Amino acid sequence: MTDYSKSLLDSLSLKIKEYPRFSLREIEKFCWMAAHEHKHGVLPSEYDIREIDENLYLQLLDKFKTTS
């Protein structure tokens, strides 16, 4: 499992909070969007099924769940 730097996780966490219609109730969706954008350089389209970095997704999710 890849451990990402605190600065990357902090940066992506701030970006997540700036997404339109951000909601902690849908944090899984927003963490997935950030992991997708980080890997592919763009936000996912409605039916985008490209793979994401699951380790990054889980670390972002954990960051929100431990700080909320």
C-alpha positions in Angstrom: 0.0 0.0 0.0 1.3 3.4 -1.0 1.4 6.0 1.7 0.9 9.5 0.3 2.4 12.6 1.7 0.5 14.6 4.2 0.8 17.7 2.0 -0.8 15.8 -1.0 -3.7 14.5 1.2 -4.2 18.0 2.8 -4.2 19.6 -0.7 -6.7 17.1 -2.1 -8.9 17.4 1.0 -9.1 21.2 0.5 -9.9 20.6 -3.2 -12.7 18.2 -2.2 -14.3 20.8 0.1 -14.4 23.2 -2.9 -16.2 20.8 -5.2 -19.7 22.0 -6.2 -22.4 20.6 -3.9 -19.8 19.2 -1.5 -21.5 17.2 1.3 -20.0 15.1 4.1 -23.0 12.8 3.7 -21.6 11.9 0.2 -17.9 11.9 1.2 -17.3 8.6 -0.5 -18.3 10.1 -3.9 -16.2 13.2 -3.4 -13.1 11.2 -2.4 -13.6 9.0 -5.4 -13.8 12.1 -7.6 -10.6 13.6 -6.2 -8.7 10.3 -6.6 -10.0 10.1 -10.2 -9.0 13.7 -10.9 -5.5 13.1 -9.4 -4.9 10.0 -11.5 -6.5 11.1 -14.8 -6.2 14.9 -14.7 -9.9 15.5 -15.1 -13.0 15.1 -13.0 -15.0 12.0 -14.0 -17.8 12.2 -16.4 -21.2 10.8 -15.5 -20.5 7.2 -16.6 -16.7 7.2 -16.2 -15.5 3.8 -15.3 -11.7 4.3 -15.4 -9.8 3.0 -12.5 -8.7 5.1 -9.7 -5.9 4.7 -7.1 -7.8 2.8 -4.4 -5.1 3.5 -1.8 -5.3 7.2 -2.4 -9.1 7.0 -2.2 -9.0 5.1 1.1 -6.5 7.5 2.6 -8.6 10.5 1.7 -11.7 8.8 3.1 -9.9 8.0 6.3 -8.7 11.6 6.6 -12.3 12.8 6.5 -13.7 10.2 8.7 -11.1 10.8 11.4 -11.5 14.6 11.4 -15.2 14.7 11.3 
